[in-house]
């Protein structure tokens, strides 16, 4: 995996992912900390989807944003997110630019919406990237031509 032309098995995305680096304003303002994504594979009539739960701390309390990620095609690299409840009116597009071959870290891109700019997240299975993984991430960001400076996201639980 990790090549743009390689299909991703949705089950490889299941579980908890920590947002380690980002340029997404929601994570840079400082009022929302320790963000994570949690994906659960669900089967619906029209195929497999990911139940998507974004969790973060705000004022010491855990908050969640829930939605469904629908794969755009069989490569499972591009998704359309639609929120649940009051957020069901919102949708956004995102894609996986790179997933490492052990499914331990990934680089994702979010297309701009009416409410948010385009952005990148580096996510991993660990709260903090070890030096070796951080080097691999930096190399891949450079290889992908991502020159925007991503900030390290604090994952310490308050």
NORJO-V116144 format. One record per helix or strand of 2 or more residues. SS is the DSSP state (2 for helix, 1 for strand). FROM is the first residue (numbers start at 1). TO is the last residue. If there is no record, write none. Layout:
BEGIN
((SS	FROM	TO) (SS	FROM	TO))
END
This chain:
BEGIN
((2	10	13) (1	15	22) (2	25	28) (1	33	44) (1	47	58) (1	61	71) (1	78	83) (2	85	89) (1	91	99) (1	105	110) (1	119	124) (2	131	143) (1	151	152))
END
